[in-house]
Amino acid sequence: MSVSETRTSIATAGSRGLLLALAYAAFVSLGLPDTVSGVAWPSIRDTYRLPQSGQGLLSLGLASGYFLSSFLAGKLTQTMGIGALLWVSSLLVAVAMFGISVTPSWYVIIGCAMVWGLGSGAIDGGLNGYVSARFSARHVSWLHACYSLGATLGPLVMTATLLALGSWRLGYALVGAVILAMTVAFLWTRQLWEGSHEPAHADERGAATIFETLQSPLVWLQILVFVVYCGLESTLVQWTFTLMRESRGVSAELAGILASVYVGSIGVGRVGFGAVADWIGVDRLLRLSTLTAFIGALLLAFGTPREVGFAGLALVGLGLAPVFPCLMSRTPQRLGPRLATHAIGFQVSAAMVGIATLPGTAGLLGEWYGLESIPRFAAGLAFGLWALHELLVAKTTAKPPV
């Protein structure tokens, strides 16, 4: 190899390493704002004199923007280029955070949540596609672990801001500053991000059409699994702080820590289970993890003394940890490559449906029947997740993928 070729190789490796590091940092910053609202909600609710169910509107605004931009992420990447998509989308999230921090209007906050969702969904879709096409599955798994790290830090940041400064608005402003720093980093490196994109999942017959994909009962079953899974995970993200603080009487400090423990257990579980998934077997791991999540949800809902409920919360997080990445990784094998092209996109959309509807449903139950109805609702979702996955495994065993 010539000196020039060697220098080019070193430069290429350096660029790949820099972009991978930025992708990791971006997913930390992507997770950071997603969990601050759960801690901030009681303060936001009191500021605007809202009912508990008002959080459903916030979740709906975020999820609708996220749904739209993640659905169109591939088209946006082709039109704008991945570099431009990342810095523009990060700027949207930063603007939304600063907007929430200064607006006197609850309805403007809902609008900011939609802008936040538009930016986050595009970053999520764009970076997942980029890293999946250029790096190993190990790095894709760690990418999602970085999201969990950011989501773990979010409640701690907002709790610390509330206790030290007495303002939920400053918490959002601080998160906005972090996202703005990522915007600058993406803008600076925008030319390095450009390149080819991953090939579609298809065999020699080509990918199925959307209509053909929707004719498969297995596709619909997987869609339902993703609705329930993401709804369950998001419900506990949004309501743990309020449940612990206002129903179980723990201090604000401990409630914030418990909210972070739940999200942190998901991140730790993704790192650990990712290392052993191939050894255990993906389906076997999913069966064990969904059962673990159900047991943990029962302890959270009905366990006494309250420390048993704390342990149950962490157990739910550990049980849920491998579900999303493992279900995604099994989709091409379970459905076949022809159906996987559109099915994976449907699953991401289904995740947003769960996030948009089920935490809001939990809020309505909490308003009508008291906050303790929320962990019982979560236990029902956990049972549904376990049962649906058992049915999915049975259907896959009985009928080979198309």
C-alpha positions in Angstrom: 0.0 0.0 0.0 1.4 3.4 -1.0 1.8 6.3 1.5 -1.2 8.1 0.0 -3.4 5.1 0.2 -2.3 4.6 3.8 -3.1 8.2 4.7 -6.5 7.8 2.9 -7.3 4.6 4.9 -6.3 6.3 8.2 -8.4 9.3 7.3 -11.4 7.1 6.4 -11.1 5.1 9.6 -10.9 8.4 11.6 -14.0 9.8 9.9 -15.9 6.5 10.6 -14.9 6.7 14.2 -15.9 10.3 14.6 -19.3 9.7 13.0 -19.9 6.7 15.2 -19.0 8.7 18.3 -21.4 11.4 17.1 -24.1 8.9 16.5 -23.7 7.6 20.0 -23.8 11.1 21.5 -26.8 11.9 19.3 -28.7 9.0 20.7 -27.8 10.0 24.3 -29.2 13.5 23.5 -32.2 11.9 21.7 -33.1 10.0 24.9 -32.5 13.0 27.2 -35.7 15.0 26.4 -37.9 11.9 26.0 -38.0 11.3 29.8 -37.9 14.8 31.3 -41.7 15.3 30.8 -42.6 12.6 33.3 -40.8 14.4 36.1 -41.9 17.8 34.9 -45.5 16.9 34.4 -46.8 17.6 38.0 -45.2 21.1 37.8 -46.5 21.7 34.3 -50.0 20.5 35.3 -50.0 22.8 38.3 -48.7 25.8 36.3 -51.5 25.6 33.7 -54.1 24.1 36.1 -54.6 21.0 33.9 -56.3 17.6 34.7 -54.1 14.5 34.8 -55.4 13.5 31.4 -53.8 16.6 29.9 -50.5 14.7 29.6 -52.2 12.6 26.9 -52.3 15.7 24.7 -48.6 16.2 25.2 -47.9 12.6 24.3 -50.2 12.8 21.3 -48.4 15.9 20.0 -45.0 14.3 20.3 -46.0 11.0 18.9 -47.8 12.5 15.9 -44.7 14.5 14.8 -42.5 11.5 15.5 -44.8 9.2 13.5 -44.7 11.4 10.4 -41.0 12.2 10.3 -39.8 8.6 11.1 -42.2 7.3 8.4 -40.7 9.7 5.9 -37.1 9.5 7.1 -35.9 7.5 4.1 -37.4 9.9 1.6 -36.1 12.9 3.6 -32.6 11.4 3.6 -32.7 10.9 -0.1 -33.9 14.5 -0.7 -31.7 16.4 1.8 -28.8 14.0 2.5 -28.2 12.5 5.9 -25.9 15.3 7.0 -28.5 18.1 6.4 -31.3 15.9 7.9 -29.4 15.5 11.1 -28.5 19.1 11.8 -31.9 20.5 10.7 -33.8 17.9 12.8 -31.6 18.6 15.8 -32.3 22.3 15.4 -36.0 21.5 15.5 -35.7 19.6 18.8 -33.6 22.4 20.3 -36.1 25.1 19.2 -38.9 23.0 20.7 -37.1 22.6 24.0 -36.5 26.4 24.3 -40.0 27.1 23.2 -41.4 24.9 26.0 -39.2 26.7 28.4 -40.4 30.2 27.7 -44.0 30.0 26.4 -46.9 31.0 28.7 -49.4 29.0 26.7 -50.2 25.3 27.2 -51.4 25.0 23.6 -48.0 26.3 22.4 -46.4 23.6 24.4 -48.4 21.0 22.5 -47.3 22.6 19.3 -43.7 22.5 20.5 -44.1 18.8 21.3 -45.1 18.2 17.7 -42.0 20.0 16.5 -40.0 18.0 19.0 -41.4 14.8 17.5 -40.7 15.9 14.0 -37.1 16.4 14.8 -36.6 13.3 17.0 -38.3 11.0 14.5 -36.1 12.1 11.7 -32.9 11.7 13.8 -34.0 8.3 15.0 -34.9 7.0 11.5 -31.9 8.6 9.8 -29.3 7.4 12.3 -30.7 3.9 12.6 -30.5 3.6 8.8 -27.0 5.0 8.6 -25.4 3.0 11.4 -27.2 -0.2 10.4 -25.8 0.1 6.8 -22.2 0.8 7.9 -21.5 -0.8 11.2 -22.0 -4.1 12.9 -25.0 -5.3 14.8 -23.0 -4.8 18.0 -22.8 -1.0 17.3 -26.5 -0.9 16.5 -27.3 -2.5 19.9 -25.0 0.0 21.7 -26.7 2.8 19.8 -29.9 1.9 21.5 -28.1 1.5 24.8 -26.9 5.1 24.4 -30.6 6.2 24.0 -31.3 4.5 27.3 -28.4 6.3 28.9 -29.9 9.6 27.8 -33.3 8.6 28.9 -31.8 7.7 32.3 -30.2 11.1 32.7 -33.4 12.9 31.7 -35.3 12.5 35.0 -32.1 13.2 37.0 -31.6 16.5 35.1 -35.1 17.6 35.6 -35.3 16.5 39.3 -32.0 18.4 40.0 -33.3 21.5 38.3 -36.6 21.4 40.2 -34.8 21.0 43.5 -32.0 23.4 43.0 -33.7 26.1 41.0 -37.4 25.5 41.5 -38.2 25.7 37.8 -39.2 23.1 35.3 -38.7 25.6 32.5 -35.0 25.8 33.2 -34.8 22.0 32.9 -36.2 22.2 29.4 -33.8 25.0 28.6 -30.8 23.0 29.8 -31.8 20.0 27.6 -32.3 22.5 24.7 -28.7 23.7 25.2 -27.4 20.1 24.9 -29.4 19.5 21.7 -28.2 22.8 20.3 -24.6 21.6 20.9 -25.4 18.5 18.9 -26.8 20.7 16.1 -23.5 22.5 15.8 -21.6 19.2 15.7 -23.9 17.8 13.0 -23.6 21.1 11.0 -19.8 21.0 11.3 -19.6 17.4 10.1 -22.4 17.4 7.5 -20.2 16.6 4.6 -18.8 13.5 6.3 -22.2 11.9 6.7 -23.0 11.6 3.1 -22.9 8.2 1.4 -24.8 5.2 0.3 -27.7 3.8 2.2 -28.6 0.3 3.3 -30.2 -2.1 0.8 -33.8 -3.1 1.2 -34.7 -6.5 2.7 -35.7 -8.4 -0.4 -35.1 -11.7 -2.1 -34.9 -12.6 -5.8 -38.7 -12.1 -6.1 -38.4 -8.5 -4.9 -40.1 -6.9 -1.9 -43.8 -7.3 -1.4 -46.1 -4.3 -1.9 -47.7 -2.6 1.1 -51.0 -4.2 0.3 -49.5 -7.7 0.2 -47.7 -7.1 3.5 -50.9 -6.0 5.2 -52.6 -9.3 4.1 -50.3 -11.3 6.4 -51.8 -12.1 9.9 -48.3 -12.4 11.3 -47.6 -8.8 10.3 -50.7 -7.6 12.1 -49.8 -9.7 15.1 -46.3 -8.1 15.3 -47.8 -4.6 14.8 -50.0 -5.3 17.9 -47.0 -6.6 19.9 -45.2 -3.3 19.2 -48.2 -1.2 20.2 -48.5 -3.0 23.5 -44.7 -3.1 24.2 -44.1 0.6 23.5 -47.3 1.7 25.3 -46.2 -0.2 28.4 -42.7 1.1 28.4 -43.8 4.7 27.8 -46.6 4.5 30.4 -44.1 3.7 33.1 -41.7 6.4 31.8 -44.4 9.0 32.0 -46.1 8.1 35.3 -43.5 6.6 37.6 -42.5 9.9 39.2 -46.2 11.1 39.7 -47.2 7.7 41.1 -44.3 7.5 43.5 -44.6 11.1 44.6 -48.3 11.7 44.8 -49.7 8.2 45.6 -47.0 6.4 47.5 -45.6 9.4 49.3 -41.9 9.2 48.5 -39.7 12.3 48.4 -39.2 14.1 45.1 -35.5 13.1 45.2 -36.4 9.4 45.5 -39.2 9.6 43.0 -36.7 11.0 40.4 -34.2 8.4 41.2 -36.8 5.6 40.8 -37.8 7.0 37.4 -34.2 6.9 36.3 -33.7 3.4 37.8 -36.5 2.1 35.6 -35.1 3.6 32.4 -31.5 2.8 33.4 -32.4 -0.9 33.9 -33.6 -1.0 30.3 -30.3 0.4 29.1 -28.2 -2.0 31.3 -30.4 -4.9 30.1 -29.8 -4.0 26.5 -26.1 -4.0 26.9 -26.0 -7.3 28.9 -28.7 -9.2 27.0 -27.3 -8.1 23.7 -24.1 -9.9 24.5 -25.9 -13.2 25.2 -28.8 -13.1 22.8 -27.2 -15.4 20.2 -26.2 -17.9 22.9 -29.6 -18.1 24.6 -31.6 -17.8 21.4 -33.6 -14.7 20.5 -37.1 -16.3 20.9 -36.1 -18.0 24.2 -34.8 -14.7 25.5 -38.0 -12.9 24.5 -40.1 -15.4 26.2 -38.1 -15.1 29.4 -38.0 -11.3 29.3 -41.7 -10.8 28.6 -42.5 -13.1 31.5 -40.0 -11.2 33.7 -41.7 -7.9 32.8 -45.1 -9.3 33.8 -43.8 -10.6 37.2 -42.2 -7.2 37.8 -45.4 -5.3 36.9 -47.4 -7.5 39.4 -44.9 -6.6 42.1 -45.1 -2.9 41.2 -48.9 -3.0 41.3 -49.6 -5.2 44.3 -46.3 -5.7 46.2 -45.9 -4.7 49.8 -44.1 -3.1 51.5 -43.4 -0.4 49.0 -39.8 -1.5 48.6 -41.1 -4.6 46.8 -42.8 -2.3 44.3 -39.5 -0.5 43.8 -37.8 -3.8 43.0 -40.7 -4.7 40.7 -40.2 -1.5 38.7 -36.5 -2.3 38.1 -37.5 -5.9 37.1 -40.0 -4.5 34.6 -37.2 -2.5 33.0 -34.9 -5.5 32.8 -37.6 -7.6 31.3 -38.5 -5.0 28.7 -34.8 -4.3 27.8 -34.3 -6.8 24.9 -37.8 -6.7 23.5 -37.6 -3.9 21.0 -34.2 -4.8 19.4 -34.8 -8.5 19.5 -38.2 -8.2 17.9 -36.7 -6.0 15.2 -33.8 -8.4 14.6 -36.2 -11.4 14.2 -38.6 -9.7 11.7 -36.8 -10.7 8.5 -36.5 -14.3 9.7 -40.0 -14.5 11.1 -41.8 -12.9 8.2 -39.4 -13.6 5.3 -37.4 -10.9 3.4 -40.3 -10.0 1.0 -42.6 -8.9 3.8 -39.9 -7.4 6.1 -39.3 -4.3 3.9 -42.6 -2.7 4.8 -43.3 -4.6 8.0 -40.3 -3.0 9.8 -41.7 0.4 9.0 -45.2 -0.6 10.2 -43.6 -1.7 13.5 -42.0 1.7 14.0 -45.3 3.3 13.3 -47.1 0.9 15.7 -44.6 1.9 18.4 -45.7 5.5 18.0 -49.4 4.5 18.2 -48.7 2.8 21.5 -46.8 5.8 22.8 -49.5 8.2 21.7 -52.5 6.3 23.2 -51.7 4.1 26.1 -50.0 6.6 28.5 -52.9 8.9 27.9 -55.3 6.1 28.7 -53.4 5.5 31.9 -53.8 9.2 32.8 -57.6 8.9 32.3 -57.7 5.8 34.6 -55.6 7.7 37.1 -58.0 10.6 37.0 -61.1 8.5 37.3 -60.0 5.7 39.7 -56.9 7.1 41.4 -53.2 6.9 40.6 -52.9 3.3 41.8 -55.0 2.2 38.8 -52.0 3.0 36.6 -49.6 0.2 37.8 -52.5 -2.2 37.6 -53.1 -1.1 34.0 -49.4 -1.6 33.3 -49.6 -5.1 34.7 -52.5 -5.8 32.3 -50.4 -4.5 29.4 -47.4 -6.7 30.6 -49.6 -9.8 30.6 -50.9 -8.8 27.1 -47.3 -8.5 25.8 -46.4 -11.9 27.2 -49.5 -13.5 25.7 -49.2 -11.9 22.3 -45.5 -12.9 22.0 -46.4 -16.5 23.0 -49.0 -16.5 20.2 -46.5 -15.0 17.8 -44.0 -17.8 18.6 -46.7 -20.4 18.1 -47.9 -19.0 14.8 -44.3 -18.7 13.5 -43.6 -22.3 14.5 -46.8 -23.6 12.9 -46.4 -21.6 9.6 -43.0 -20.9 8.0 -42.5 -17.2 6.9 -43.6 -16.2 3.4 
